[in-house]
């Protein structure tokens, strides 16, 4: 194979400049590999981007909050020095209720308990037990985020040691906690929350975490683990707000990682769409771009999701039928949409609390008054319709970062469940703005001024998320993060350690362990495995 238009040969090519691809590239370059990142869009970041949607108005068009970023990535790549700054918000969740009351979860633990006690003193006590249980389970799981999962079907020494280490750590858990962890893998979030709480308000506040990006409702088995996945960020931020915005927008996460990568010598090219991963004699040899250019490399890492990688970028003849069947079965149906608003005034939430930090309203506001509300929203989705009364997670980033829009305006990024990629008897071209109307209607029930406040509106359906960000079927996590698609089963059994059936081809995106969220773990772990195979130890 001859490289056309590029005489330079690389040690590693990363396909896709999402935050995980950039993280992998930064670590590879940091360890001396000549590394090239190829991004099809004009900007790096994948779904972690901030874009000027309207003149002078910048929005987080996909990912919109930060909580799971791995401390090792922040430390190793010195992201703070490269411009990353987290802006914690408090309360971490605010939910207005139909009866005019509200519930908030605060960084101040005692304040949260007093908040819950307004609805049920019994639930305030139960919350302490529930929170401590989840912290213990999260602390058991969190170390697994930073390493590849051992393969229980392998007899290699490394996997056997990994399984024994995992078993020893599990033995260190209290027996009842271990049983609870096993139950979480099968239980619905609603069943779990019903076991602990009597108040619909606290169940709604916690239940919202179980449906984010999930093809299922709160009563779907396995969603209890999804709840744990989204709360894991709190395990390493005890005593502080676990969630935050990023100054300058989520794109600054990606820009900081890209800056660190460039500083270590990585080359990053935008407007460079990879059409095919080149394979010869069962081994990845480089890539072919859509413009016809071919570039050689010793190893190739794909930040694209597993379906896009193996069903579009790699020719089928290089993969065996069993592996292809597993990839085709990998569940990746998108259920999320985004609605972006430029506002002339802030929403006036009925009954909103007065905030100690001087902000005029909570930065993050949820429309999800009960588990029943969430389940009914899911009912629409499972029959191929968008939710007529959707779950809305409304982040008003300009409350903490005025540089995002002009004075006198605010910007809101609204995450929406549910919106199925595949609609029954219609198309997103026909339904897109109707979904936007349903979102505004849902918010207006609790903030009636929202309609007059809207200056601009943009609606991104799952189809739009696929077209803009390359997310197959619009799935924000590159695949479901339910128990059957996590740990040593992600993306498919036997191939959960970032390697693939094609020699020297690796996956490094959220379709690998540990899954979705802006955490950088997938990219860091993949880079370590590449270096291991090259006989180098990651530093």
C-alpha positions as CSV (number, residue, x, y, z in Angstrom):
1,X,0.0,0.0,0.0
2,X,1.3,3.4,-0.9
3,X,0.4,6.6,1.0
4,X,-1.0,9.1,-1.5
5,X,-0.5,12.8,-0.7
6,X,1.3,12.1,2.5
7,X,4.9,10.9,2.8
8,X,4.7,10.8,6.5
9,X,4.1,7.6,8.3
10,X,2.6,7.5,11.8
11,X,2.9,5.2,14.8
12,X,-0.8,5.7,15.5
13,X,-3.8,7.1,13.8
14,X,-6.9,7.9,15.8
15,X,-10.1,8.0,13.8
16,X,-12.4,10.6,15.3
17,X,-11.6,13.6,17.4
18,X,-14.1,13.1,20.2
19,X,-12.9,13.6,23.7
20,X,-11.9,9.9,24.1
21,X,-10.1,9.9,20.8
22,X,-8.2,13.1,21.9
23,X,-7.4,11.5,25.3
24,X,-6.0,8.4,23.7
25,X,-3.9,10.5,21.3
26,X,-2.6,12.7,24.2
27,X,-1.4,9.6,26.1
28,X,0.1,8.0,23.0
29,X,2.0,11.2,22.1
30,X,3.0,11.6,25.7
31,X,4.7,8.2,25.5
32,X,6.6,9.0,22.3
33,X,4.4,7.8,19.5
34,X,4.0,9.8,16.4
35,X,0.2,10.3,16.5
36,X,-2.4,11.7,14.1
37,X,-6.0,12.4,14.9
38,X,-8.4,12.7,12.0
39,X,-11.7,14.5,12.6
40,X,-14.4,14.7,9.9
41,X,-15.9,18.0,11.3
42,X,-14.4,21.4,11.4
43,X,-14.1,21.3,15.2
44,X,-12.7,18.6,17.5
45,X,-14.7,17.3,20.4
46,X,-17.3,14.9,18.9
47,X,-20.4,15.4,21.2
48,X,-18.4,17.5,23.7
49,X,-18.5,20.7,21.8
50,X,-19.6,24.3,22.1
51,X,-20.9,25.9,19.0
52,X,-22.2,29.3,17.9
53,X,-25.7,28.4,16.9
54,X,-26.9,32.0,16.4
55,X,-24.6,35.1,16.0
56,X,-22.9,35.8,19.3
57,X,-24.7,32.9,21.1
58,X,-22.8,29.8,22.0
59,X,-24.4,26.5,23.2
60,X,-23.4,23.0,24.3
61,X,-25.1,21.3,21.4
62,X,-24.8,17.8,22.7
63,X,-23.1,17.0,26.0
64,X,-23.9,19.6,28.6
65,X,-22.7,18.8,32.1
66,X,-19.5,17.3,33.5
67,X,-19.3,14.9,36.5
68,X,-17.5,11.8,35.5
69,X,-14.1,13.1,34.2
70,X,-11.4,10.8,35.5
71,X,-9.1,12.4,38.0
72,X,-6.1,10.6,36.4
73,X,-6.9,12.3,33.1
74,X,-7.1,15.7,34.7
75,X,-3.8,15.1,36.5
76,X,-1.8,13.4,33.8
77,X,-2.7,15.8,31.0
78,X,-2.7,18.9,33.3
79,X,-6.0,20.0,31.8
80,X,-6.3,22.9,34.2
81,X,-3.2,24.4,32.7
82,X,-4.8,24.0,29.3
83,X,-8.0,25.8,30.1
84,X,-10.3,23.3,31.8
85,X,-12.3,24.8,34.7
86,X,-15.3,23.2,36.3
87,X,-18.1,25.5,37.5
88,X,-20.0,23.6,40.2
89,X,-23.7,24.4,40.5
90,X,-25.9,24.1,43.5
91,X,-28.5,22.7,43.8
92,X,-27.5,19.8,41.6
93,X,-31.1,19.2,40.8
94,X,-34.3,21.3,41.1
95,X,-37.7,19.8,40.3
96,X,-40.9,21.9,40.5
97,X,-44.0,19.9,41.4
98,X,-47.6,20.2,40.3
99,X,-48.8,21.3,43.7
100,X,-46.5,24.3,43.7
101,X,-43.8,22.8,45.9
102,X,-40.3,21.8,44.8
103,X,-37.5,19.4,45.7
104,X,-33.8,20.2,45.5
105,X,-30.7,18.1,46.1
106,X,-27.9,20.3,47.5
107,X,-24.2,19.9,47.9
108,X,-24.8,20.5,51.6
109,X,-25.8,17.0,52.9
110,X,-27.8,18.3,55.9
111,X,-29.7,20.8,53.7
112,X,-30.7,17.9,51.4
113,X,-31.9,15.9,54.4
114,X,-34.0,18.9,55.5
115,X,-35.4,19.2,52.0
116,X,-36.4,15.6,51.9
117,X,-37.9,15.8,55.4
118,X,-40.4,18.3,54.1
119,X,-42.0,15.5,52.2
120,X,-41.3,12.6,54.5
121,X,-39.1,12.5,57.7
122,X,-38.9,8.7,57.1
123,X,-37.4,9.3,53.7
124,X,-34.8,11.7,55.1
125,X,-33.5,8.8,57.2
126,X,-33.8,6.4,54.3
127,X,-31.9,8.7,52.1
128,X,-28.8,8.6,54.4
129,X,-28.9,4.8,54.2
130,X,-29.4,4.9,50.4
131,X,-26.7,7.5,49.8
132,X,-24.2,5.5,51.9
133,X,-25.0,2.3,50.1
134,X,-24.5,3.9,46.7
135,X,-21.2,5.5,47.8
136,X,-19.9,2.2,49.0
137,X,-20.9,0.5,45.7
138,X,-19.5,3.3,43.6
139,X,-16.2,3.2,45.4
140,X,-16.1,-0.5,44.7
141,X,-16.8,0.1,41.0
142,X,-14.8,3.3,40.4
143,X,-11.3,1.6,40.3
144,X,-12.6,-0.6,37.5
145,X,-13.2,2.5,35.4
146,X,-9.5,3.0,35.0
147,X,-8.5,-0.4,33.7
148,X,-9.7,-3.0,31.1
149,X,-12.1,-5.6,32.5
150,X,-10.7,-9.1,32.9
151,X,-12.2,-11.6,30.6
152,X,-13.9,-14.5,32.6
153,X,-13.7,-16.7,29.5
154,X,-9.9,-16.4,29.2
155,X,-7.2,-18.5,30.7
156,X,-4.5,-15.9,30.1
157,X,-2.6,-15.2,33.3
158,X,-3.5,-11.5,33.2
159,X,-7.2,-12.3,33.1
160,X,-7.0,-14.9,35.8
161,X,-5.1,-12.4,38.0
162,X,-7.7,-9.8,37.2
163,X,-10.6,-12.1,38.1
164,X,-8.9,-13.1,41.4
165,X,-8.2,-9.4,42.2
166,X,-11.8,-8.6,41.5
167,X,-13.0,-11.5,43.7
168,X,-10.7,-10.3,46.5
169,X,-12.1,-6.8,46.3
170,X,-15.7,-8.2,46.2
171,X,-14.9,-10.2,49.3
172,X,-14.0,-6.9,51.0
173,X,-17.5,-5.6,50.5
174,X,-20.0,-6.3,53.3
175,X,-22.0,-9.3,52.3
176,X,-25.2,-7.4,52.1
177,X,-23.7,-4.8,49.8
178,X,-22.5,-7.5,47.4
179,X,-26.0,-8.9,47.3
180,X,-27.3,-5.5,46.6
181,X,-24.9,-4.9,43.8
182,X,-26.0,-8.2,42.2
183,X,-29.6,-7.2,42.6
184,X,-28.9,-3.8,41.0
185,X,-27.9,-5.5,37.8
186,X,-31.4,-7.0,37.4
187,X,-33.7,-4.5,39.3
188,X,-35.6,-1.7,37.8
189,X,-34.9,1.8,39.2
190,X,-38.5,2.1,40.3
191,X,-38.4,-1.2,42.2
192,X,-35.2,0.0,43.9
193,X,-36.6,3.4,44.8
194,X,-39.9,1.9,46.0
195,X,-38.0,-0.3,48.4
196,X,-36.3,2.8,50.0
197,X,-38.7,5.7,49.8
198,X,-42.4,6.6,50.1
199,X,-42.4,10.1,48.7
200,X,-42.9,10.5,45.0
201,X,-40.8,13.7,45.0
202,X,-37.6,12.0,46.2
203,X,-38.2,9.0,43.9
204,X,-38.6,11.4,40.9
205,X,-35.4,13.3,41.9
206,X,-33.3,10.1,41.9
207,X,-35.3,8.3,39.2
208,X,-34.4,11.0,36.6
209,X,-30.8,9.6,36.6
210,X,-31.9,6.1,35.6
211,X,-33.4,7.1,32.2
212,X,-30.7,9.3,30.8
213,X,-29.9,8.0,27.3
214,X,-31.6,4.7,28.1
215,X,-34.0,2.7,25.9
216,X,-36.3,1.9,28.8
217,X,-38.3,3.5,31.6
218,X,-37.9,3.5,35.3
219,X,-39.8,0.2,35.5
220,X,-37.5,-1.5,33.0
221,X,-35.2,-4.2,34.6
222,X,-31.6,-3.1,34.7
223,X,-32.2,0.6,35.0
224,X,-31.2,0.5,38.7
225,X,-27.6,0.1,37.4
226,X,-28.0,3.0,35.1
227,X,-28.8,5.1,38.2
228,X,-25.6,3.9,39.8
229,X,-23.6,4.7,36.7
230,X,-24.7,8.3,36.6
231,X,-24.2,8.8,40.4
232,X,-20.6,7.4,40.4
233,X,-19.1,10.9,40.0
234,X,-20.2,11.6,43.5
235,X,-18.0,8.9,44.9
236,X,-14.9,11.1,44.3
237,X,-16.5,14.4,45.1
238,X,-17.8,13.8,48.6
239,X,-18.4,17.2,50.4
240,X,-18.5,19.1,47.1
241,X,-21.0,19.5,44.2
242,X,-20.7,16.3,42.1
243,X,-21.9,18.0,38.9
244,X,-20.8,21.1,37.1
245,X,-20.7,23.2,33.9
246,X,-17.4,23.9,32.2
247,X,-16.3,27.5,31.7
248,X,-16.5,28.3,28.0
249,X,-18.8,25.3,27.5
250,X,-18.2,21.6,27.1
251,X,-16.1,22.3,24.1
252,X,-13.4,23.5,26.5
253,X,-13.0,19.9,27.8
254,X,-12.1,18.8,24.3
255,X,-10.0,21.9,23.5
256,X,-8.0,21.4,26.7
257,X,-7.3,17.7,25.9
258,X,-6.5,18.7,22.3
259,X,-4.1,21.3,23.6
260,X,-2.4,18.8,25.8
261,X,-2.1,16.3,22.9
262,X,-0.6,18.9,20.6
263,X,1.9,19.9,23.3
264,X,3.1,16.3,23.5
265,X,3.5,16.2,19.7
266,X,0.2,14.8,18.4
267,X,-1.0,16.2,15.1
268,X,-4.8,16.9,14.8
269,X,-6.5,17.4,11.4
270,X,-10.1,18.5,11.0
271,X,-12.2,18.3,7.8
272,X,-10.5,14.9,7.4
273,X,-13.2,12.2,7.1
274,X,-12.0,8.6,7.3
275,X,-13.9,6.5,4.7
276,X,-12.2,3.2,5.4
277,X,-9.7,1.5,7.8
278,X,-7.2,-0.2,5.6
279,X,-6.6,-3.9,6.5
280,X,-4.1,-6.2,4.9
281,X,-3.3,-9.8,6.0
282,X,-5.6,-9.4,9.0
283,X,-3.8,-6.3,10.3
284,X,-4.7,-2.6,10.3
285,X,-2.3,-0.7,8.1
286,X,-3.7,2.8,8.0
287,X,-6.8,4.7,6.7
288,X,-8.3,6.0,3.5
289,X,-9.9,9.4,3.6
290,X,-13.0,10.4,1.7
291,X,-10.8,12.7,-0.5
292,X,-8.8,9.7,-1.6
293,X,-5.8,10.2,0.5
294,X,-4.3,7.1,2.2
295,X,-2.2,7.4,5.4
296,X,-0.1,4.6,6.9
297,X,0.3,3.8,10.6
298,X,1.5,0.9,12.8
299,X,-1.8,1.0,14.8
300,X,-5.2,2.5,14.3
301,X,-7.6,3.4,17.0
302,X,-11.3,4.1,16.2
303,X,-13.2,6.6,18.4
304,X,-16.3,5.8,16.4
305,X,-19.0,3.5,17.9
306,X,-18.7,-0.3,17.3
307,X,-21.4,-0.4,14.7
308,X,-19.9,2.4,12.6
309,X,-16.4,1.0,13.0
310,X,-17.2,-2.6,12.0
311,X,-20.2,-2.2,9.7
312,X,-18.9,0.9,7.8
313,X,-15.2,1.5,8.2
314,X,-13.9,-2.1,8.1
315,X,-14.7,-4.2,5.2
316,X,-16.9,-7.2,6.2
317,X,-14.5,-9.7,4.6
318,X,-11.9,-9.0,7.4
319,X,-14.3,-10.1,10.2
320,X,-15.8,-13.5,11.1
321,X,-19.5,-14.1,11.0
322,X,-19.9,-14.6,14.7
323,X,-18.3,-11.3,15.6
324,X,-20.3,-9.5,13.0
325,X,-23.5,-11.1,14.4
326,X,-22.6,-9.9,17.9
327,X,-21.9,-6.3,16.6
328,X,-25.3,-6.3,14.8
329,X,-27.0,-7.3,18.0
330,X,-25.3,-4.6,20.0
331,X,-28.1,-2.3,21.2
332,X,-27.7,1.3,20.2
333,X,-31.1,2.8,19.6
334,X,-31.1,6.4,20.5
335,X,-33.9,7.9,22.6
336,X,-32.6,11.4,23.4
337,X,-33.1,14.8,21.8
338,X,-31.8,18.3,22.5
339,X,-33.7,21.6,22.4
340,X,-31.6,24.8,22.5
341,X,-33.1,28.1,23.5
342,X,-31.9,31.7,23.4
343,X,-34.0,33.6,26.0
344,X,-34.7,37.2,26.6
345,X,-35.5,36.5,30.2
346,X,-35.0,33.6,32.6
347,X,-37.7,31.1,33.3
348,X,-39.8,32.1,36.3
349,X,-40.2,28.7,38.0
350,X,-43.3,28.6,40.2
351,X,-42.2,28.2,43.9
352,X,-38.5,28.2,43.1
353,X,-36.2,28.5,46.2
354,X,-34.2,31.6,46.9
355,X,-30.5,30.7,46.4
356,X,-27.8,31.6,48.8
357,X,-25.3,32.1,45.9
358,X,-27.3,35.0,44.6
359,X,-28.4,33.4,41.4
360,X,-31.9,34.3,40.2
361,X,-32.9,30.7,39.6
362,X,-31.4,27.2,39.8
363,X,-28.9,26.5,36.9
364,X,-30.3,23.0,36.3
365,X,-34.1,22.4,36.3
366,X,-35.9,19.1,35.7
367,X,-39.5,18.5,34.5
368,X,-40.2,15.1,36.0
369,X,-42.7,15.3,38.8
370,X,-43.0,11.5,39.4
371,X,-41.9,8.1,38.3
372,X,-45.3,7.6,36.7
373,X,-44.6,10.7,34.6
374,X,-41.3,9.2,33.4
375,X,-42.9,5.8,32.7
376,X,-45.7,7.3,30.7
377,X,-43.1,9.3,28.7
378,X,-41.4,5.9,28.0
379,X,-44.8,4.4,26.9
380,X,-44.9,6.8,24.0
381,X,-41.3,6.0,23.0
382,X,-41.7,2.2,23.0
383,X,-44.5,2.5,20.5
384,X,-42.4,4.7,18.2
385,X,-43.6,8.1,19.2
386,X,-41.9,11.0,20.9
387,X,-43.1,11.7,24.5
388,X,-46.1,14.0,24.5
389,X,-45.1,15.0,28.0
390,X,-41.3,14.5,28.0
391,X,-38.7,14.5,30.6
392,X,-36.8,17.8,30.3
393,X,-33.4,18.5,31.9
394,X,-32.9,22.2,31.4
395,X,-29.4,23.6,31.9
396,X,-29.0,27.4,31.9
397,X,-25.3,27.7,31.4
398,X,-25.3,31.4,31.1
399,X,-26.2,31.8,34.7
400,X,-22.6,30.7,35.6
401,X,-20.8,31.7,32.4
402,X,-21.9,35.1,30.9
403,X,-19.4,34.8,28.0
404,X,-21.8,32.4,26.2
405,X,-24.3,35.1,25.1
406,X,-24.8,38.9,25.0
407,X,-25.9,40.8,28.1
408,X,-29.7,40.7,28.6
409,X,-30.0,37.2,27.2
410,X,-29.6,33.7,28.5
411,X,-29.0,30.3,26.8
412,X,-30.6,27.0,27.8
413,X,-29.7,23.5,26.7
414,X,-32.5,21.1,27.3
415,X,-31.9,17.3,27.3
416,X,-35.1,15.4,26.4
417,X,-36.3,11.9,26.9
418,X,-37.9,10.3,25.0
419,X,-37.5,10.6,21.3
420,X,-37.0,7.3,19.4
421,X,-34.7,7.3,16.4
422,X,-37.1,5.1,14.5
423,X,-40.6,6.7,14.4
424,X,-43.7,4.7,13.7
425,X,-45.3,6.0,10.5
426,X,-43.6,9.3,10.4
427,X,-40.2,11.0,10.0
428,X,-38.2,13.4,12.0
429,X,-38.5,16.0,9.3
430,X,-42.3,16.0,10.1
431,X,-42.0,15.6,13.9
432,X,-38.9,17.7,14.8
433,X,-40.7,21.0,15.6
434,X,-43.6,19.2,17.2
435,X,-41.2,17.7,19.7
436,X,-39.9,21.2,20.3
437,X,-43.4,22.4,21.0
438,X,-44.0,19.5,23.4
439,X,-40.8,20.5,25.3
440,X,-41.8,24.1,25.6
441,X,-45.3,23.1,26.7
442,X,-43.9,20.8,29.4
443,X,-41.7,23.6,30.8
444,X,-44.5,26.2,30.5
445,X,-46.5,24.1,33.0
446,X,-44.0,25.2,35.7
447,X,-42.5,28.4,34.2
448,X,-45.4,30.1,32.2
449,X,-43.2,32.9,31.0
450,X,-41.0,30.6,28.9
451,X,-43.0,31.1,25.7
452,X,-42.6,34.9,25.5
453,X,-38.9,34.6,26.5
454,X,-37.9,32.5,23.5
455,X,-35.9,34.4,20.9
456,X,-34.4,31.5,19.0
457,X,-35.0,27.7,19.2
458,X,-33.2,24.7,17.7
459,X,-34.4,21.1,18.0
460,X,-32.0,18.2,17.4
461,X,-33.7,14.8,17.1
462,X,-31.8,11.5,17.4
463,X,-31.5,11.6,13.6
464,X,-29.9,15.0,13.8
465,X,-27.5,13.9,16.5
466,X,-26.5,11.1,14.1
467,X,-25.9,13.4,11.2
468,X,-24.1,16.1,13.1
469,X,-22.0,14.0,15.5
470,X,-21.7,10.6,13.9
471,X,-23.6,8.9,16.7
472,X,-25.2,5.8,15.2
473,X,-29.0,6.1,15.7
474,X,-28.3,9.1,17.8
475,X,-27.3,7.1,20.9
476,X,-25.4,9.5,23.2
477,X,-23.4,6.7,24.9
478,X,-22.4,4.8,21.7
479,X,-24.6,1.9,22.9
480,X,-26.8,1.1,25.9
481,X,-25.1,1.0,29.3
482,X,-27.5,-1.6,30.7
483,X,-26.0,-4.7,32.5
484,X,-25.9,-6.8,29.4
485,X,-23.6,-4.3,27.7
486,X,-21.1,-3.3,30.3
487,X,-17.8,-4.4,31.8
488,X,-16.5,-7.6,30.0
489,X,-19.6,-7.6,27.7
490,X,-18.9,-4.2,26.2
491,X,-19.1,-4.0,23.3
492,X,-19.3,-7.7,22.8
493,X,-18.2,-10.8,24.8
494,X,-14.5,-11.6,24.2
495,X,-13.6,-8.2,22.9
496,X,-13.9,-5.9,25.9
497,X,-10.2,-4.9,26.3
498,X,-10.1,-2.4,23.4
499,X,-8.5,-4.8,21.0
500,X,-10.5,-6.1,18.0
501,X,-10.4,-9.2,15.7
502,X,-8.3,-7.1,13.4
503,X,-4.7,-7.0,14.6
504,X,-3.5,-3.5,15.6
505,X,-7.0,-2.1,15.4
506,X,-8.4,-0.8,18.7
507,X,-11.6,0.8,19.9
508,X,-11.3,3.9,22.2
509,X,-14.8,5.4,22.3
510,X,-17.7,5.2,24.6
511,X,-18.8,1.9,23.0
512,X,-16.1,0.3,25.1
513,X,-15.7,-0.1,28.9
514,X,-16.7,1.8,31.0
515,X,-19.2,3.4,28.7
516,X,-20.8,6.8,28.2
517,X,-20.1,10.1,29.9
518,X,-17.4,12.7,29.4
519,X,-14.8,10.9,31.5
520,X,-11.9,10.1,29.2
521,X,-11.6,6.6,30.7
522,X,-12.1,4.8,27.4
523,X,-9.4,6.8,25.6
524,X,-6.9,6.5,28.5
525,X,-7.5,2.7,28.9
526,X,-7.2,2.1,25.2
527,X,-3.9,4.0,24.9
528,X,-2.5,1.9,27.8
529,X,-3.4,-1.3,25.9
530,X,-1.8,-0.1,22.7
531,X,1.4,0.8,24.6
532,X,1.3,-2.6,26.3
533,X,1.2,-4.4,22.9
534,X,4.0,-2.2,21.7
535,X,6.1,-3.2,24.7
536,X,5.9,0.2,26.4
537,X,4.7,1.1,29.8
538,X,2.4,4.1,30.0
539,X,3.6,7.0,32.0
